[in-house]
Amino acid sequence: MDELARLRRALWIFAAAFVAHEMEEWNIASWSERNFENFTGVSNEGMWAGLVLITSLGVIAIGLATRLKSARAMGWVILPFILIVVANVLQHLLWTFLFGEYAPGVVSSTLLMAPATGLLIWRLVEANAVPTLGIASVLALDLYIAIVTWRAGNVLLPPNVALQNGFERLARALGLVG
């Protein structure tokens, strides 16, 4: 199997892990309400609508990336996803330790997303798709996000607040909540 085929396979493994991870977060709204002082009030329906949207967009983007003819093009398309996913994996782990309880998404983050992302990074490096400095920069940003998450404690970060608010607006627009 050539490098491009291995990279495509790693992308689909990453997509499958991503879908499983998003499914594990089905009850994150009630968990957030219990644990964050600035909980947005997002409903379960809002969270579910948002999770379906993010999952769909993620799988579509990954699917489109696998159709690209060059490893470099695939690498630059997928690099932002790696940033987001690694930050999310670290957040779930940190929240589990900070709150001393299961954080929805931590199991799939640890058992699926982290290994799938590691495999994808390995394949990107192997295919010379993204400069090592690009990957190192993404991982450095992820470390920064993890530090900010730890320091925030029981306060949701602005991107998390924005996502929850957007999810609730989506659910209202779809008529899922009143």
DARAQUI-V556533 format. One record per backbone hydrogen bond with DSSP energy under -1.0 kcal/mol. NH is the residue of the N-H (numbers start at 1). CO is the residue of the C=O. E is the energy in kcal/mol with one decimal. If there is no record, write none. Layout:
# DARAQUI-V556533
nh & co & e
NH & CO & E
NH & CO & E
This chain:
# DARAQUI-V556533
nh & co & e
6 & 2 & -2.3
7 & 3 & -2.5
8 & 4 & -2.5
9 & 5 & -2.4
10 & 6 & -2.3
11 & 7 & -2.2
12 & 8 & -2.1
13 & 9 & -2.2
14 & 10 & -2.5
15 & 11 & -2.3
16 & 12 & -2.4
17 & 13 & -2.4
18 & 14 & -2.3
19 & 15 & -2.4
20 & 16 & -2.2
21 & 17 & -2.5
22 & 18 & -2.6
23 & 19 & -2.0
24 & 20 & -1.7
26 & 23 & -1.4
28 & 25 & -2.1
31 & 27 & -1.4
32 & 28 & -2.8
33 & 29 & -2.2
34 & 30 & -1.6
35 & 31 & -1.5
36 & 32 & -2.6
37 & 154 & -2.6
39 & 36 & -1.3
47 & 43 & -2.5
48 & 44 & -2.9
49 & 45 & -2.6
50 & 46 & -2.3
51 & 47 & -2.7
52 & 48 & -2.5
53 & 49 & -2.3
54 & 50 & -3.0
55 & 51 & -2.6
56 & 52 & -2.6
57 & 53 & -2.8
58 & 54 & -2.7
59 & 55 & -2.6
60 & 56 & -2.5
61 & 57 & -2.6
62 & 58 & -2.5
63 & 59 & -2.8
64 & 60 & -2.7
65 & 61 & -2.4
66 & 62 & -2.1
67 & 64 & -1.0
68 & 65 & -1.3
74 & 70 & -2.1
75 & 71 & -2.9
76 & 72 & -2.2
77 & 73 & -1.8
78 & 74 & -2.4
79 & 75 & -1.8
82 & 78 & -1.8
83 & 79 & -1.9
84 & 80 & -2.2
85 & 81 & -3.1
86 & 82 & -2.6
87 & 83 & -1.9
88 & 84 & -2.3
89 & 85 & -2.8
90 & 86 & -2.5
91 & 87 & -2.3
92 & 88 & -2.4
93 & 89 & -2.1
94 & 90 & -2.8
95 & 91 & -3.1
96 & 92 & -2.0
97 & 93 & -1.9
98 & 94 & -3.4
99 & 95 & -2.6
100 & 96 & -1.0
106 & 103 & -2.6
109 & 105 & -2.1
110 & 106 & -2.2
111 & 107 & -3.0
112 & 108 & -2.0
113 & 108 & -3.0
114 & 109 & -2.6
116 & 112 & -2.5
117 & 113 & -2.7
118 & 114 & -2.5
119 & 115 & -2.6
120 & 116 & -2.2
121 & 117 & -2.8
122 & 118 & -2.4
123 & 119 & -2.6
124 & 120 & -2.5
125 & 121 & -2.5
126 & 122 & -2.9
127 & 123 & -2.2
128 & 125 & -1.3
129 & 124 & -2.7
135 & 131 & -1.7
136 & 132 & -2.9
137 & 133 & -2.3
138 & 134 & -2.0
139 & 135 & -2.5
140 & 136 & -2.1
141 & 137 & -2.3
142 & 138 & -2.1
143 & 139 & -2.0
144 & 140 & -2.2
145 & 141 & -2.6
146 & 142 & -2.3
147 & 143 & -2.3
148 & 144 & -2.5
149 & 145 & -2.6
150 & 146 & -2.5
151 & 147 & -2.5
152 & 148 & -2.0
153 & 149 & -1.1
161 & 157 & -2.1
162 & 158 & -2.7
163 & 159 & -2.3
164 & 160 & -2.5
165 & 161 & -2.7
166 & 162 & -2.5
167 & 163 & -2.8
168 & 164 & -2.1
169 & 165 & -2.1
170 & 166 & -2.3
171 & 167 & -2.4
172 & 168 & -2.2
173 & 169 & -2.5
174 & 170 & -2.0
175 & 172 & -1.1
176 & 171 & -2.9
